[in-house]
Amino acid sequence: MLNHNTIEGLRALRLPAMASGLLVQREQPDYSSLSFEERLGLLVDA
């Protein structure tokens, strides 16, 4: 599964906050209205 591989890849890169942030974004529909760049920015800020 692509999402699982992405989460594991982020953890392997020692980016657990980004992995957690991606899980949160996937679970909460409010994020779907944001652009890719906005969502990526939130992950980088995490």
N, C-alpha and C positions, 0 to 999 in steps of 0.2 A: 504494500500500500504506500502510495507516494507520501502522504502526510506522515505516516509512521517513520518512513525513511528520512524525511526532513527533520522531524523531531530528534531522531537518533543522531543524525548528522550534526545538528546544532549542539547536542550534548557532547559528542565526540570532539567537537571543536572547542569545548569548554565554554559554551555559551548557554548555560542553563536558564538564565533569565529570558533570553530570546525564545528558547523552547517553551518555557512556561507561558510567555506572552502570546505565542502562536496558538497554544491550546486555549487560552482565554478568548482570543479573537475568534477562534473557530466555534466556540460554545455560545457566544453572545451575538445575537443578530444585529445589534447596534453597529457593529464594525463593518457590516456589509455595505453600508452607505458611504464608507470612506474609500478614497482612491487607493491604488496600490502604494503610491508614494507616501500617503498619510499613514497607512497601516505599517509600512516598513519603517517609517520614522518613529512610530510608537515602539516598535520592537527594538530599534537601535537605542532609544531612550531607556528601555528597560535594562 
